[in-house]
Amino acid sequence: MTIGSLKQAKEKKSRKNKQAVVDEQSPLLPTKHKEDAGFDEFDGASFSGAVFNLSTTIVGAGIMALPATMKSLGLIPGIAMIVFMAFLTETSIELLIRFSRTSKSASYGGLMGDTFGKYGKMLLQICILVNNIGVLVVYMIIIGDVLSGTKSSGVHHAGVLEGWFGTHWWNSRFFILLVTTLGIFAPLASLKRIDSLRFTSALSVALAVVFLVVTVGITIFKLMNGTILMPRLFPDVYDITSFLKLFTVVPVLVTAYICHYNVHSIENELEDSTQIRAVVKSSLALCSSVYVLTSLFGFLLFGDATLDDVLANFDTNLGIPLGSLLNDVVRVSYAAHLMLVFPIVFYPLRLNLDGLLFPSARPLTCDNLRFALISSGLIAIIFLGANFIPSIWDAFQFTGATAAVCIGFIFPASVTLRDRYGIATKKDKILCMFMIVIAVFSNVVAIYSDAYSLIKKNSSPILKTLSQSDIPAIVLLVLSNGGFRISCKICTMAPKRELLRKMEQDHLAESLNDLFTNVSTMIRGELRETNNVLELVEKMNTRVAEEYKGFGDVASGLTIFVEQLKCKSGSFDEYVQQIDTIEQQVTEFEAVISMLDKYVSLLESKVQSAYQIPPP
């Protein structure tokens, strides 16, 4: 056992027994700041608090999009995919924990820095900033929509407060978000330990359960009345477009379990850090259960009318007693849930921004001024984004999905494939290759889906008026010279559309050609970006290998130098023995001289006594 491990063991034991460990060699006054300064009374986070904090990190706004995955995939494949993504997430987190302990890294960024250098750490921090800022802006936008209402496509949807009290200045969007920011977000964001949020996290999980219980209750009531139809068990695939639409659920499922950026923070505050694997498994089991039940009963309740955001379905008449009250309960509980999720997502955002801007500064918890400036600045940016750029949802949906899959799958897989310490198995590497493929594919699908929706929204009126039942078309996509060549043949057409088809055929073909050309350009750009990321990772690997190769040459030189010193020291053994012999002879000679000196003194005294010579 090393001194470092012994010290860690003493600290862990002292934490459990709530006794202070006194180091006799330590100075009376501290010479440097430590991360734990100011938290001497903290005895470690509990298991339940860690589970609630990690569960709150996982369960966010994505829960409302999961019933729509059942609408696309059907019940059986949808439930199977939710469970599969839970196992895949548990595997990626287990790889992070394993490599972090081997490299003795206390954070996700530390592991990336140890594996890929400072540029790898900076890349992770940027991804966390993009993902978390986007998520928090979306949270605040949803809270404003739920409480104060929103206007979409020229139609005003009344908020909860507007429905209760009417339209007033104090329930306007700006004022509601200002009060929420100052009264809820700012106080919770000022807490310096993530374990301090364990009670709000537990309440947040409870509010998610309230939404689930209300949904289950309404569904069972309507099942007993026989007003719910049999849902689809499998997807309805009838052409290539419907087949490609199945893959649009991949980004939703990938981002639904992203919590990797908070795992190390929770582990560092645990009373017993060996419990982190059990914490992860418990949180994923809890969240996947909530996900499965929400998806199942949400799809059973609304069927094919399920919207992409199932919360919008609760803005209509449910056709049951007290339906309006239950609608308000669902929406208010969901808004309160997002308010309590906000500080959990904000914690790693602030930590990574500080690490990116001040990498060499003392810990953030020790500098109150820097802590306050970073916290207030981030909250102000998020507040302004939610108030003045409400259309930012689509943009952050794209950037958030891209950054999220990097955090959850690409980076852990890259660390494993780099395998600096040689602890990855063949199974781990195969699984990591699969993770990277899933991540890249989900990025491409997300961009394709968003681009297609955006272009379709801005397409010509002729394209919008012609429905799929009016124009069954065979579209052949041939990838040629980096673009898509489109061949459209109209198979059948109703007589009433014949004249319109002749007039607008060229315009329709041109619009479709522009549509798929733009999509192909975006996909090609995303693939190029992914290729650039992989090239950057390869260059970082090469750079790290060169640096460690230089260390290897230095170590080899030191080994040769030590061998030469051993040889030279061996040649000095003979001279050392001679010196020892001479030293022994000198010692004996000194003893003889001392004895002669005694005899001379004795002889001198006898001569003086014989001749009676007085002593001088």
BELSULWO-V218953 format. One record per pair of residues at least 24 apart in sequence whose C-alpha atoms are under 6 Angstrom apart, sorted by the first residue. I is the first residue (numbers start at 0). J is the second residue. If there is no record, write none. Layout:
{{I | J} {I | J}}
This chain:
{{14 | 42} {34 | 362} {43 | 268} {43 | 269} {43 | 270} {44 | 194} {44 | 268} {44 | 269} {44 | 270} {48 | 197} {50 | 278} {50 | 282} {51 | 200} {51 | 201} {52 | 197} {52 | 200} {54 | 282} {55 | 200} {55 | 340} {56 | 258} {57 | 256} {57 | 258} {61 | 255} {63 | 308} {63 | 309} {64 | 307} {64 | 308} {65 | 294} {66 | 294} {66 | 297} {66 | 298} {67 | 307} {68 | 248} {71 | 245} {72 | 234} {73 | 231} {73 | 232} {73 | 233} {73 | 234} {74 | 232} {75 | 232} {106 | 263} {115 | 539} {124 | 351} {126 | 402} {128 | 348} {130 | 399} {130 | 402} {133 | 395} {136 | 381} {136 | 385} {139 | 385} {140 | 385} {142 | 334} {143 | 172} {147 | 171} {147 | 172} {187 | 342} {188 | 342} {203 | 336} {203 | 339} {206 | 332} {206 | 336} {210 | 329} {211 | 293} {215 | 296} {218 | 300} {249 | 441} {250 | 441} {257 | 407} {401 | 442} {404 | 438} {408 | 434} {409 | 435} {482 | 519} {483 | 516}}
